[in-house]
Amino acid sequence: MAENEQEEHKPRVKPIIEAADSLSLGISMVVAVIIGVGIGWLLKNVTGVAWTFWIGVFIGIAAAILNVYKAYSKQYKEFEELSKQPRYAIKKKIDDDEDDDEDYGEKSY
């Protein structure tokens, strides 16, 4: 019976969040706006005030922009880690090669 209790107490939202994180950026933007519209529609029906619908729309748009920013930050961090690997450190390799070259400027005979 202890196993059943542990299964019931497992977080149910975490797999949903992880699945949403793995969605492509375009789909996650659309989903964020749709959820925002749903929130706005719910606010409009609960309060009876029409302009509260637009609050939900703006929340959805803000969430979509936040998704883009998070994806950019994640990719930027991965790029920075990749650029630190010696295999991909091209700039350092080019600078080292330039220091080793002899001066083949003007020739004096």
Backbone as XML, in Angstrom:
<?xml version="1.0"?>
<chain id="A" units="angstrom">
  <residue number="1" name="MET">
    <atom name="N" x="0.814" y="-1.190" z="0.000"/>
    <atom name="CA" x="0.000" y="0.000" z="0.000"/>
    <atom name="C" x="0.861" y="1.259" z="0.000"/>
  </residue>
  <residue number="2" name="ALA">
    <atom name="N" x="2.086" y="1.152" z="0.477"/>
    <atom name="CA" x="2.977" y="2.308" z="0.497"/>
    <atom name="C" x="3.339" y="2.744" z="-0.912"/>
  </residue>
  <residue number="3" name="GLU">
    <atom name="N" x="3.447" y="1.783" z="-1.842"/>
    <atom name="CA" x="3.765" y="2.128" z="-3.213"/>
    <atom name="C" x="2.635" y="2.913" z="-3.859"/>
  </residue>
  <residue number="4" name="ASN">
    <atom name="N" x="1.397" y="2.541" z="-3.565"/>
    <atom name="CA" x="0.255" y="3.265" z="-4.127"/>
    <atom name="C" x="0.202" y="4.696" z="-3.630"/>
  </residue>
  <residue number="5" name="GLU">
    <atom name="N" x="0.553" y="4.878" z="-2.357"/>
    <atom name="CA" x="0.553" y="6.229" z="-1.796"/>
    <atom name="C" x="1.632" y="7.087" z="-2.450"/>
  </residue>
  <residue number="6" name="GLN">
    <atom name="N" x="2.798" y="6.476" z="-2.731"/>
    <atom name="CA" x="3.870" y="7.225" z="-3.377"/>
    <atom name="C" x="3.484" y="7.594" z="-4.799"/>
  </residue>
  <residue number="7" name="GLU">
    <atom name="N" x="2.817" y="6.690" z="-5.505"/>
    <atom name="CA" x="2.385" y="6.981" z="-6.866"/>
    <atom name="C" x="1.372" y="8.117" z="-6.891"/>
  </residue>
  <residue number="8" name="GLU">
    <atom name="N" x="0.510" y="8.165" z="-5.875"/>
    <atom name="CA" x="-0.492" y="9.225" z="-5.814"/>
    <atom name="C" x="0.141" y="10.578" z="-5.516"/>
  </residue>
  <residue number="9" name="HIS">
    <atom name="N" x="1.263" y="10.598" z="-4.801"/>
    <atom name="CA" x="1.903" y="11.848" z="-4.416"/>
    <atom name="C" x="2.931" y="12.322" z="-5.433"/>
  </residue>
  <residue number="10" name="LYS">
    <atom name="N" x="3.138" y="11.574" z="-6.524"/>
    <atom name="CA" x="4.062" y="12.027" z="-7.560"/>
    <atom name="C" x="3.517" y="13.296" z="-8.192"/>
  </residue>
  <residue number="11" name="PRO">
    <atom name="N" x="4.392" y="14.238" z="-8.485"/>
    <atom name="CA" x="3.907" y="15.462" z="-9.135"/>
    <atom name="C" x="3.370" y="15.151" z="-10.525"/>
  </residue>
  <residue number="12" name="ARG">
    <atom name="N" x="2.158" y="15.602" z="-10.783"/>
    <atom name="CA" x="1.522" y="15.317" z="-12.062"/>
    <atom name="C" x="1.787" y="16.419" z="-13.069"/>
  </residue>
  <residue number="13" name="VAL">
    <atom name="N" x="2.187" y="17.566" z="-12.603"/>
    <atom name="CA" x="2.405" y="18.699" z="-13.495"/>
    <atom name="C" x="3.800" y="18.656" z="-14.110"/>
  </residue>
  <residue number="14" name="LYS">
    <atom name="N" x="4.756" y="18.083" z="-13.422"/>
    <atom name="CA" x="6.141" y="18.077" z="-13.901"/>
    <atom name="C" x="6.286" y="17.442" z="-15.285"/>
  </residue>
  <residue number="15" name="PRO">
    <atom name="N" x="5.697" y="16.270" z="-15.563"/>
    <atom name="CA" x="5.823" y="15.721" z="-16.926"/>
    <atom name="C" x="5.210" y="16.633" z="-17.987"/>
  </residue>
  <residue number="16" name="ILE">
    <atom name="N" x="4.149" y="17.321" z="-17.637"/>
    <atom name="CA" x="3.525" y="18.244" z="-18.590"/>
    <atom name="C" x="4.459" y="19.402" z="-18.887"/>
  </residue>
  <residue number="17" name="ILE">
    <atom name="N" x="5.109" y="19.929" z="-17.867"/>
    <atom name="CA" x="6.047" y="21.040" z="-18.055"/>
    <atom name="C" x="7.244" y="20.591" z="-18.884"/>
  </residue>
  <residue number="18" name="GLU">
    <atom name="N" x="7.761" y="19.393" z="-18.603"/>
    <atom name="CA" x="8.894" y="18.884" z="-19.372"/>
    <atom name="C" x="8.507" y="18.653" z="-20.830"/>
  </residue>
  <residue number="19" name="ALA">
    <atom name="N" x="7.291" y="18.188" z="-21.060"/>
    <atom name="CA" x="6.834" y="17.977" z="-22.433"/>
    <atom name="C" x="6.678" y="19.311" z="-23.152"/>
  </residue>
  <residue number="20" name="ALA">
    <atom name="N" x="6.151" y="20.310" z="-22.458"/>
    <atom name="CA" x="5.993" y="21.630" z="-23.067"/>
    <atom name="C" x="7.345" y="22.258" z="-23.369"/>
  </residue>
  <residue number="21" name="ASP">
    <atom name="N" x="8.335" y="21.972" z="-22.540"/>
    <atom name="CA" x="9.670" y="22.525" z="-22.763"/>
    <atom name="C" x="10.312" y="21.924" z="-24.007"/>
  </residue>
  <residue number="22" name="SER">
    <atom name="N" x="9.969" y="20.681" z="-24.312"/>
    <atom name="CA" x="10.581" y="20.033" z="-25.460"/>
    <atom name="C" x="9.849" y="20.329" z="-26.770"/>
  </residue>
  <residue number="23" name="LEU">
    <atom name="N" x="8.751" y="21.055" z="-26.705"/>
    <atom name="CA" x="8.062" y="21.436" z="-27.938"/>
    <atom name="C" x="8.942" y="22.363" z="-28.760"/>
  </residue>
  <residue number="24" name="SER">
    <atom name="N" x="8.698" y="22.370" z="-30.042"/>
    <atom name="CA" x="9.459" y="23.302" z="-30.864"/>
    <atom name="C" x="9.035" y="24.721" z="-30.511"/>
  </residue>
  <residue number="25" name="LEU">
    <atom name="N" x="9.859" y="25.653" z="-30.854"/>
    <atom name="CA" x="9.617" y="27.044" z="-30.470"/>
    <atom name="C" x="8.332" y="27.581" z="-31.079"/>
  </residue>
  <residue number="26" name="GLY">
    <atom name="N" x="8.069" y="27.270" z="-32.319"/>
    <atom name="CA" x="6.862" y="27.770" z="-32.974"/>
    <atom name="C" x="5.596" y="27.247" z="-32.332"/>
  </residue>
  <residue number="27" name="ILE">
    <atom name="N" x="5.598" y="25.956" z="-32.021"/>
    <atom name="CA" x="4.421" y="25.365" z="-31.391"/>
    <atom name="C" x="4.225" y="25.938" z="-29.995"/>
  </residue>
  <residue number="28" name="SER">
    <atom name="N" x="5.306" y="26.113" z="-29.255"/>
    <atom name="CA" x="5.175" y="26.636" z="-27.899"/>
    <atom name="C" x="4.658" y="28.076" z="-27.907"/>
  </residue>
  <residue number="29" name="MET">
    <atom name="N" x="5.013" y="28.835" z="-28.937"/>
    <atom name="CA" x="4.490" y="30.202" z="-29.036"/>
    <atom name="C" x="2.981" y="30.180" z="-29.275"/>
  </residue>
  <residue number="30" name="VAL">
    <atom name="N" x="2.547" y="29.319" z="-30.177"/>
    <atom name="CA" x="1.114" y="29.219" z="-30.469"/>
    <atom name="C" x="0.348" y="28.743" z="-29.243"/>
  </residue>
  <residue number="31" name="VAL">
    <atom name="N" x="0.885" y="27.744" z="-28.559"/>
    <atom name="CA" x="0.229" y="27.221" z="-27.362"/>
    <atom name="C" x="0.140" y="28.301" z="-26.285"/>
  </residue>
  <residue number="32" name="ALA">
    <atom name="N" x="1.188" y="29.088" z="-26.120"/>
    <atom name="CA" x="1.169" y="30.154" z="-25.108"/>
    <atom name="C" x="0.083" y="31.183" z="-25.421"/>
  </residue>
  <residue number="33" name="VAL">
    <atom name="N" x="-0.046" y="31.566" z="-26.673"/>
    <atom name="CA" x="-1.072" y="32.547" z="-27.042"/>
    <atom name="C" x="-2.465" y="31.949" z="-26.866"/>
  </residue>
  <residue number="34" name="ILE">
    <atom name="N" x="-2.641" y="30.688" z="-27.237"/>
    <atom name="CA" x="-3.953" y="30.046" z="-27.078"/>
    <atom name="C" x="-4.341" y="29.951" z="-25.603"/>
  </residue>
  <residue number="35" name="ILE">
    <atom name="N" x="-3.383" y="29.602" z="-24.763"/>
    <atom name="CA" x="-3.659" y="29.546" z="-23.322"/>
    <atom name="C" x="-4.002" y="30.940" z="-22.805"/>
  </residue>
  <residue number="36" name="GLY">
    <atom name="N" x="-3.299" y="31.962" z="-23.280"/>
    <atom name="CA" x="-3.609" y="33.336" z="-22.876"/>
    <atom name="C" x="-5.006" y="33.746" z="-23.301"/>
  </residue>
  <residue number="37" name="VAL">
    <atom name="N" x="-5.400" y="33.374" z="-24.520"/>
    <atom name="CA" x="-6.760" y="33.682" z="-24.987"/>
    <atom name="C" x="-7.773" y="32.952" z="-24.116"/>
  </residue>
  <residue number="38" name="GLY">
    <atom name="N" x="-7.468" y="31.717" z="-23.753"/>
    <atom name="CA" x="-8.358" y="30.967" z="-22.861"/>
    <atom name="C" x="-8.498" y="31.639" z="-21.507"/>
  </residue>
  <residue number="39" name="ILE">
    <atom name="N" x="-7.387" y="32.125" z="-20.971"/>
    <atom name="CA" x="-7.439" y="32.845" z="-19.695"/>
    <atom name="C" x="-8.276" y="34.115" z="-19.848"/>
  </residue>
  <residue number="40" name="GLY">
    <atom name="N" x="-8.081" y="34.826" z="-20.938"/>
    <atom name="CA" x="-8.858" y="36.040" z="-21.183"/>
    <atom name="C" x="-10.338" y="35.755" z="-21.318"/>
  </residue>
  <residue number="41" name="TRP">
    <atom name="N" x="-10.667" y="34.698" z="-22.043"/>
    <atom name="CA" x="-12.074" y="34.323" z="-22.198"/>
    <atom name="C" x="-12.687" y="33.963" z="-20.856"/>
  </residue>
  <residue number="42" name="LEU">
    <atom name="N" x="-11.911" y="33.231" z="-20.024"/>
    <atom name="CA" x="-12.382" y="32.863" z="-18.688"/>
    <atom name="C" x="-12.586" y="34.110" z="-17.826"/>
  </residue>
  <residue number="43" name="LEU">
    <atom name="N" x="-11.629" y="35.034" z="-17.873"/>
    <atom name="CA" x="-11.773" y="36.276" z="-17.104"/>
    <atom name="C" x="-12.996" y="37.069" z="-17.556"/>
  </residue>
  <residue number="44" name="LYS">
    <atom name="N" x="-13.222" y="37.109" z="-18.850"/>
    <atom name="CA" x="-14.371" y="37.841" z="-19.387"/>
    <atom name="C" x="-15.678" y="37.218" z="-18.900"/>
  </residue>
  <residue number="45" name="ASN">
    <atom name="N" x="-15.760" y="35.889" z="-18.909"/>
    <atom name="CA" x="-16.979" y="35.226" z="-18.462"/>
    <atom name="C" x="-17.187" y="35.338" z="-16.956"/>
  </residue>
  <residue number="46" name="VAL">
    <atom name="N" x="-16.101" y="35.328" z="-16.198"/>
    <atom name="CA" x="-16.227" y="35.406" z="-14.741"/>
    <atom name="C" x="-16.586" y="36.823" z="-14.301"/>
  </residue>
  <residue number="47" name="THR">
    <atom name="N" x="-15.915" y="37.819" z="-14.873"/>
    <atom name="CA" x="-16.136" y="39.195" z="-14.424"/>
    <atom name="C" x="-17.256" y="39.889" z="-15.176"/>
  </residue>
  <residue number="48" name="GLY">
    <atom name="N" x="-17.511" y="39.480" z="-16.411"/>
    <atom name="CA" x="-18.531" y="40.146" z="-17.210"/>
    <atom name="C" x="-18.035" y="41.430" z="-17.852"/>
  </residue>
  <residue number="49" name="VAL">
    <atom name="N" x="-16.749" y="41.727" z="-17.716"/>
    <atom name="CA" x="-16.159" y="42.933" z="-18.288"/>
    <atom name="C" x="-15.380" y="42.515" z="-19.538"/>
  </residue>
  <residue number="50" name="ALA">
    <atom name="N" x="-15.699" y="43.144" z="-20.676"/>
    <atom name="CA" x="-15.149" y="42.717" z="-21.958"/>
    <atom name="C" x="-13.639" y="42.942" z="-22.065"/>
  </residue>
  <residue number="51" name="TRP">
    <atom name="N" x="-13.112" y="44.008" z="-21.490"/>
    <atom name="CA" x="-11.691" y="44.313" z="-21.673"/>
    <atom name="C" x="-10.781" y="43.345" z="-20.934"/>
  </residue>
  <residue number="52" name="THR">
    <atom name="N" x="-11.315" y="42.538" z="-20.000"/>
    <atom name="CA" x="-10.464" y="41.566" z="-19.310"/>
    <atom name="C" x="-10.002" y="40.460" z="-20.252"/>
  </residue>
  <residue number="53" name="PHE">
    <atom name="N" x="-10.726" y="40.283" z="-21.365"/>
    <atom name="CA" x="-10.289" y="39.323" z="-22.382"/>
    <atom name="C" x="-8.900" y="39.691" z="-22.894"/>
  </residue>
  <residue number="54" name="TRP">
    <atom name="N" x="-8.668" y="40.980" z="-23.086"/>
    <atom name="CA" x="-7.389" y="41.438" z="-23.617"/>
    <atom name="C" x="-6.253" y="41.253" z="-22.623"/>
  </residue>
  <residue number="55" name="ILE">
    <atom name="N" x="-6.562" y="41.210" z="-21.341"/>
    <atom name="CA" x="-5.519" y="40.910" z="-20.347"/>
    <atom name="C" x="-4.956" y="39.511" z="-20.617"/>
  </residue>
  <residue number="56" name="GLY">
    <atom name="N" x="-5.852" y="38.561" z="-20.849"/>
    <atom name="CA" x="-5.409" y="37.203" z="-21.153"/>
    <atom name="C" x="-4.620" y="37.126" z="-22.445"/>
  </residue>
  <residue number="57" name="VAL">
    <atom name="N" x="-5.050" y="37.875" z="-23.465"/>
    <atom name="CA" x="-4.330" y="37.888" z="-24.738"/>
    <atom name="C" x="-2.915" y="38.416" z="-24.530"/>
  </residue>
  <residue number="58" name="PHE">
    <atom name="N" x="-2.782" y="39.498" z="-23.782"/>
    <atom name="CA" x="-1.453" y="40.064" z="-23.534"/>
    <atom name="C" x="-0.601" y="39.124" z="-22.683"/>
  </residue>
  <residue number="59" name="ILE">
    <atom name="N" x="-1.217" y="38.403" z="-21.756"/>
    <atom name="CA" x="-0.475" y="37.413" z="-20.976"/>
    <atom name="C" x="0.062" y="36.325" z="-21.903"/>
  </residue>
  <residue number="60" name="GLY">
    <atom name="N" x="-0.756" y="35.875" z="-22.846"/>
    <atom name="CA" x="-0.318" y="34.859" z="-23.798"/>
    <atom name="C" x="0.817" y="35.338" z="-24.684"/>
  </residue>
  <residue number="61" name="ILE">
    <atom name="N" x="0.721" y="36.572" z="-25.163"/>
    <atom name="CA" x="1.783" y="37.128" z="-26.002"/>
    <atom name="C" x="3.075" y="37.277" z="-25.200"/>
  </residue>
  <residue number="62" name="ALA">
    <atom name="N" x="2.944" y="37.739" z="-23.955"/>
    <atom name="CA" x="4.131" y="37.875" z="-23.099"/>
    <atom name="C" x="4.769" y="36.512" z="-22.841"/>
  </residue>
  <residue number="63" name="ALA">
    <atom name="N" x="3.944" y="35.487" z="-22.652"/>
    <atom name="CA" x="4.487" y="34.141" z="-22.443"/>
    <atom name="C" x="5.202" y="33.642" z="-23.696"/>
  </residue>
  <residue number="64" name="ALA">
    <atom name="N" x="4.666" y="33.963" z="-24.874"/>
    <atom name="CA" x="5.314" y="33.561" z="-26.122"/>
    <atom name="C" x="6.679" y="34.246" z="-26.265"/>
  </residue>
  <residue number="65" name="ILE">
    <atom name="N" x="6.733" y="35.527" z="-25.941"/>
    <atom name="CA" x="8.004" y="36.258" z="-26.008"/>
    <atom name="C" x="8.995" y="35.685" z="-24.996"/>
  </residue>
  <residue number="66" name="LEU">
    <atom name="N" x="8.502" y="35.337" z="-23.824"/>
    <atom name="CA" x="9.360" y="34.733" z="-22.805"/>
    <atom name="C" x="9.898" y="33.384" z="-23.287"/>
  </residue>
  <residue number="67" name="ASN">
    <atom name="N" x="9.086" y="32.620" z="-23.992"/>
    <atom name="CA" x="9.558" y="31.343" z="-24.555"/>
    <atom name="C" x="10.687" y="31.565" z="-25.547"/>
  </residue>
  <residue number="68" name="VAL">
    <atom name="N" x="10.559" y="32.577" z="-26.374"/>
    <atom name="CA" x="11.613" y="32.887" z="-27.342"/>
    <atom name="C" x="12.893" y="33.268" z="-26.611"/>
  </residue>
  <residue number="69" name="TYR">
    <atom name="N" x="12.772" y="34.104" z="-25.586"/>
    <atom name="CA" x="13.947" y="34.535" z="-24.827"/>
    <atom name="C" x="14.622" y="33.342" z="-24.138"/>
  </residue>
  <residue number="70" name="LYS">
    <atom name="N" x="13.829" y="32.461" z="-23.543"/>
    <atom name="CA" x="14.394" y="31.291" z="-22.867"/>
    <atom name="C" x="15.108" y="30.380" z="-23.860"/>
  </residue>
  <residue number="71" name="ALA">
    <atom name="N" x="14.505" y="30.177" z="-25.023"/>
    <atom name="CA" x="15.138" y="29.331" z="-26.036"/>
    <atom name="C" x="16.445" y="29.957" z="-26.506"/>
  </residue>
  <residue number="72" name="TYR">
    <atom name="N" x="16.443" y="31.275" z="-26.698"/>
    <atom name="CA" x="17.665" y="31.974" z="-27.107"/>
    <atom name="C" x="18.745" y="31.835" z="-26.041"/>
  </residue>
  <residue number="73" name="SER">
    <atom name="N" x="18.372" y="32.040" z="-24.786"/>
    <atom name="CA" x="19.354" y="31.940" z="-23.697"/>
    <atom name="C" x="19.932" y="30.538" z="-23.606"/>
  </residue>
  <residue number="74" name="LYS">
    <atom name="N" x="19.077" y="29.550" z="-23.758"/>
    <atom name="CA" x="19.541" y="28.160" z="-23.679"/>
    <atom name="C" x="20.514" y="27.854" z="-24.820"/>
  </residue>
  <residue number="75" name="GLN">
    <atom name="N" x="20.177" y="28.272" z="-26.022"/>
    <atom name="CA" x="21.059" y="28.031" z="-27.158"/>
    <atom name="C" x="22.363" y="28.802" z="-27.014"/>
  </residue>
  <residue number="76" name="TYR">
    <atom name="N" x="22.296" y="30.017" z="-26.488"/>
    <atom name="CA" x="23.500" y="30.822" z="-26.311"/>
    <atom name="C" x="24.449" y="30.164" z="-25.312"/>
  </residue>
  <residue number="77" name="LYS">
    <atom name="N" x="23.890" y="29.635" z="-24.211"/>
    <atom name="CA" x="24.731" y="28.950" z="-23.224"/>
    <atom name="C" x="25.387" y="27.721" z="-23.827"/>
  </residue>
  <residue number="78" name="GLU">
    <atom name="N" x="24.626" y="26.962" z="-24.616"/>
    <atom name="CA" x="25.198" y="25.783" z="-25.260"/>
    <atom name="C" x="26.301" y="26.183" z="-26.242"/>
  </residue>
  <residue number="79" name="PHE">
    <atom name="N" x="26.097" y="27.280" z="-26.963"/>
    <atom name="CA" x="27.113" y="27.768" z="-27.893"/>
    <atom name="C" x="28.372" y="28.190" z="-27.148"/>
  </residue>
  <residue number="80" name="GLU">
    <atom name="N" x="28.208" y="28.882" z="-26.028"/>
    <atom name="CA" x="29.366" y="29.308" z="-25.244"/>
    <atom name="C" x="30.149" y="28.105" z="-24.725"/>
  </residue>
  <residue number="81" name="GLU">
    <atom name="N" x="29.450" y="27.073" z="-24.251"/>
    <atom name="CA" x="30.128" y="25.872" z="-23.779"/>
    <atom name="C" x="30.854" y="25.182" z="-24.934"/>
  </residue>
  <residue number="82" name="LEU">
    <atom name="N" x="30.231" y="25.170" z="-26.090"/>
    <atom name="CA" x="30.841" y="24.549" z="-27.254"/>
    <atom name="C" x="32.081" y="25.310" z="-27.706"/>
  </residue>
  <residue number="83" name="SER">
    <atom name="N" x="32.019" y="26.631" z="-27.629"/>
    <atom name="CA" x="33.157" y="27.427" z="-28.076"/>
    <atom name="C" x="34.352" y="27.311" z="-27.134"/>
  </residue>
  <residue number="84" name="LYS">
    <atom name="N" x="34.129" y="26.866" z="-25.914"/>
    <atom name="CA" x="35.233" y="26.700" z="-24.971"/>
    <atom name="C" x="36.013" y="25.411" z="-25.217"/>
  </residue>
  <residue number="85" name="GLN">
    <atom name="N" x="35.436" y="24.494" z="-25.962"/>
    <atom name="CA" x="36.144" y="23.249" z="-26.246"/>
    <atom name="C" x="37.301" y="23.536" z="-27.196"/>
  </residue>
  <residue number="86" name="PRO">
    <atom name="N" x="38.448" y="22.939" z="-26.948"/>
    <atom name="CA" x="39.614" y="23.221" z="-27.797"/>
    <atom name="C" x="39.403" y="22.815" z="-29.252"/>
  </residue>
  <residue number="87" name="ARG">
    <atom name="N" x="38.552" y="21.874" z="-29.477"/>
    <atom name="CA" x="38.296" y="21.410" z="-30.834"/>
    <atom name="C" x="37.686" y="22.510" z="-31.704"/>
  </residue>
  <residue number="88" name="TYR">
    <atom name="N" x="36.901" y="23.390" z="-31.074"/>
    <atom name="CA" x="36.208" y="24.439" z="-31.810"/>
    <atom name="C" x="36.776" y="25.829" z="-31.561"/>
  </residue>
  <residue number="89" name="ALA">
    <atom name="N" x="37.901" y="25.915" z="-30.915"/>
    <atom name="CA" x="38.511" y="27.202" z="-30.612"/>
    <atom name="C" x="39.303" y="27.687" z="-31.823"/>
  </residue>
  <residue number="90" name="ILE">
    <atom name="N" x="38.623" y="28.081" z="-32.872"/>
    <atom name="CA" x="39.260" y="28.466" z="-34.132"/>
    <atom name="C" x="39.995" y="29.792" z="-33.984"/>
  </residue>
  <residue number="91" name="LYS">
    <atom name="N" x="39.391" y="30.750" z="-33.316"/>
    <atom name="CA" x="40.016" y="32.065" z="-33.189"/>
    <atom name="C" x="41.368" y="31.956" z="-32.503"/>
  </residue>
  <residue number="92" name="LYS">
    <atom name="N" x="41.448" y="31.193" z="-31.442"/>
    <atom name="CA" x="42.714" y="31.028" z="-30.736"/>
    <atom name="C" x="43.739" y="30.335" z="-31.637"/>
  </residue>
  <residue number="93" name="LYS">
    <atom name="N" x="43.287" y="29.359" z="-32.398"/>
    <atom name="CA" x="44.187" y="28.647" z="-33.287"/>
    <atom name="C" x="44.724" y="29.565" z="-34.378"/>
  </residue>
  <residue number="94" name="ILE">
    <atom name="N" x="43.879" y="30.414" z="-34.918"/>
    <atom name="CA" x="44.311" y="31.360" z="-35.955"/>
    <atom name="C" x="45.301" y="32.362" z="-35.371"/>
  </residue>
  <residue number="95" name="ASP">
    <atom name="N" x="45.017" y="32.864" z="-34.166"/>
    <atom name="CA" x="45.932" y="33.813" z="-33.530"/>
    <atom name="C" x="47.294" y="33.174" z="-33.266"/>
  </residue>
  <residue number="96" name="ASP">
    <atom name="N" x="47.291" y="31.912" z="-32.851"/>
    <atom name="CA" x="48.557" y="31.223" z="-32.603"/>
    <atom name="C" x="49.330" y="31.017" z="-33.897"/>
  </residue>
  <residue number="97" name="ASP">
    <atom name="N" x="48.626" y="30.703" z="-34.973"/>
    <atom name="CA" x="49.287" y="30.497" z="-36.262"/>
    <atom name="C" x="49.900" y="31.798" z="-36.781"/>
  </residue>
  <residue number="98" name="GLU">
    <atom name="N" x="49.255" y="32.917" z="-36.556"/>
    <atom name="CA" x="49.779" y="34.196" z="-37.018"/>
    <atom name="C" x="51.067" y="34.566" z="-36.288"/>
  </residue>
  <residue number="99" name="ASP">
    <atom name="N" x="51.159" y="34.198" z="-35.029"/>
    <atom name="CA" x="52.361" y="34.497" z="-34.266"/>
    <atom name="C" x="53.553" y="33.670" z="-34.742"/>
  </residue>
  <residue number="100" name="ASP">
    <atom name="N" x="53.281" y="32.474" z="-35.241"/>
    <atom name="CA" x="54.351" y="31.588" z="-35.666"/>
    <atom name="C" x="54.878" y="31.914" z="-37.055"/>
  </residue>
  <residue number="101" name="ASP">
    <atom name="N" x="54.110" y="32.620" z="-37.857"/>
    <atom name="CA" x="54.520" y="32.923" z="-39.227"/>
    <atom name="C" x="55.692" y="33.901" z="-39.225"/>
  </residue>
  <residue number="102" name="GLU">
    <atom name="N" x="56.561" y="33.674" z="-40.200"/>
    <atom name="CA" x="57.666" y="34.615" z="-40.368"/>
    <atom name="C" x="57.183" y="35.801" z="-41.171"/>
  </residue>
  <residue number="103" name="ASP">
    <atom name="N" x="57.934" y="36.877" z="-41.091"/>
    <atom name="CA" x="57.582" y="38.065" z="-41.851"/>
    <atom name="C" x="58.081" y="37.915" z="-43.273"/>
  </residue>
  <residue number="104" name="TYR">
    <atom name="N" x="57.151" y="37.796" z="-44.190"/>
    <atom name="CA" x="57.511" y="37.684" z="-45.609"/>
    <atom name="C" x="57.174" y="38.984" z="-46.317"/>
  </residue>
  <residue number="105" name="GLY">
    <atom name="N" x="57.379" y="40.102" z="-45.682"/>
    <atom name="CA" x="57.068" y="41.395" z="-46.241"/>
    <atom name="C" x="58.038" y="41.756" z="-47.367"/>
  </residue>
  <residue number="106" name="GLU">
    <atom name="N" x="58.721" y="42.855" z="-47.220"/>
    <atom name="CA" x="59.637" y="43.320" z="-48.268"/>
    <atom name="C" x="60.867" y="42.394" z="-48.287"/>
  </residue>
  <residue number="107" name="LYS">
    <atom name="N" x="61.277" y="42.128" z="-49.511"/>
    <atom name="CA" x="62.473" y="41.300" z="-49.668"/>
    <atom name="C" x="63.650" y="42.218" z="-49.978"/>
  </residue>
  <residue number="108" name="SER">
    <atom name="N" x="64.738" y="41.991" z="-49.329"/>
    <atom name="CA" x="65.945" y="42.757" z="-49.637"/>
    <atom name="C" x="67.002" y="41.790" z="-50.126"/>
  </residue>
  <residue number="109" name="TYR">
    <atom name="N" x="67.455" y="41.994" z="-51.336"/>
    <atom name="CA" x="68.458" y="41.114" z="-51.940"/>
    <atom name="C" x="69.795" y="41.756" z="-51.920"/>
  </residue>
</chain>
